Amino acid sequence: MRILFVGNQGNTGYRFVRWLRSEGVDARLIFPANYRHQRSLPEWENPALKEAYPEWIITYRESRYPYLIPNPHLKKEARQYDLILTTGFHILPALSLKKPVVLLPVGRELSQMPFWSDRLVQELHSYLYRRRAHRISLILTDQEDCLWAGRLLGLADRVIRYPFLIDQEEIEKN
């Protein structure tokens, strides 16, 4: 099985792909080259990566409207994989890839994003999310807000309680 992790919010993708690869799984990480948050760059966890990423980390130039029009490079790359893992706001581009998607929510991407109504752009994202939500194959979470959001979105049968461990002390330092 080949697994592609789309997005790297909080280095979730980097950690999961590194672990999967250590277990012999053919897994890669793909994320936009223009991430704004340092904590979402692999070199935040491994400073040696600042010079160059290994072949299993792929970056791409994000399109102007990444949630509306999936990046052609992302679509092309995804064709080679059997399963998509994702987290964060990359759920929307991932759901447009027409592959099984496993969501590992780490914030508000399941509990708030599908219900936004503050601004027109947010409403559009929210609408697209709700339209594509049925494509989520599995949601791994232990967050109570994600459990009820899964029920509201009609995905309760796809939610599995799975604790996601983070290094809170390291996050607070940076």
N, C-alpha and C positions, 0 to 999 in steps of 0.2 A: 504494500500500500504506500502510495506517495501522498504526503501531506504538505499543504502550503498554508503558512500562517500569514494572514493579511493584516497589516498594521502592527504597531509595536508600542501601544500606549503603556507607559510605565515599564517598558522593557519586558512586558508579559510575553510577547512573541519570542524575543531573544531567549528568555529562560526556558520556555516550553520547547522550542526547536532544539536548543542545546541538549536538553534532557532527552527528547525523542531520538536525536542522533546518537547519543551515548547508549541508547537501548537498541541501536541498529535499524531504526526507522529512517527511511528516506524522506527527510523533512527539510523544508527551506522557509526562510523568512523573507517577505517582501513588504516594503513600506516606502512612502514618499521621501525623496531626498531632502525635502524642505521642511522637515519637522521643526517646530518652534521650541518645544519643550526638551531641554537637555536630558531630563530623566527618561525620555523615550528613545534615546539614541544608545545603541549597543556600547559605545565607548564610555558611557556613564558608568556602566558596570565593569567594563574591561578596557582601561585606558590604552592598552596595546592595539586595540582596534581602530584607534584614531588615524593611524597611517593607512590602513587598507582593511576592508572587510574580507572574510573568507568567501569562497565561492557559494556557500549556502545562504549568504545574506545578499539580497538583491534590492537595489533602490530604483526608483523610477521618478520621472518628473510628473507631478500631479497635474491633471487637467484643471482648467479654470472652474469647472462645475463638477467636482469629483463625485458628488452624490447623484447627479442627474445623468451624466455621461461617463460611463466607466472608462478608465484609461486603457487605450489599446494595448500597451505593453503588459498591463496587469491581466487583461483578458487573454492575451497570447500565452503568457506564463501559466495561467491557471488551467489551460487546456491539458497540460501535462500531468495534472494531479487528480487524485481520486477524492480528496476531502479537503475542505477549507476550514481552518480554525481562524477565529477572529475575536477581537475585543475592541472596545471603544467605538468611536464614530465610524470606524471602517466597516461596521456591520452593513451599512448601505451599499458601498461598492461591492462587498463580498456577496451580498444577496443578489446582485445582478449577474453573477458569474455562472449561474445555472449548474452548480455543483452542490453536493450536500454540504451544509454549513453547520459547524458547531460553534456556539457563542459562549465565551467566557466573560460575562459582564464584570467589569471592575469599577463601574461608576453608574452614571445615569443613562447609559445607552439602552437599557431595557425598561427602566422604571419611569423615565421622564421623556426621553427623545420621541417615542411614539405618540406622546400626548401634548407636545408643545403647541402653543397657540399665541405666543407673544408678538411675533413678527412674521411677515409674509414668508421670508426665507425659511424660518423655523417651521412654519405651517406646512410648507412644501416638503421639507425633510420628514416631518411627522407623517404626512400623507403617504409618501413613498415607502416609509418604514412599514406602516400598517398594511399597505398593498403587497409588500414583499415578505411580510413576517411569516406567512405560511411556508416559505422556503427554508426556514430554520429547522434543521433536523433534530438538534439537541441543544439544550441550554444547561451548562454546568454552573451552579451557583449555590451559595449558602446565604445570600442576602435576602432578608425578608421582603424588601421592596420589590426585588426581582421575582420572587415567588408569586406575589399577588399580581404583578404586571403580566407575568406569563399567563395567569388565569384570565385577566382582562383581555389579553390578545388572542385567547383561544388556544394557547400553547401549553396548558397545564400538563398534558400528557407527555410533553417533551422536556420537562424540567426535571433535572436530577440534582438533589442536594449534594454539593461537592464543595468542601471548604477550600478556599484559595488563600494560601499563605503568602504574606508579604513581610518585608523587613521594614517595619515602621520606624525603627531607630535610624536606619540608613536614609530613609526618605526625609525624615525631619532634619537630618544634618545638612542635606543639600537643598 
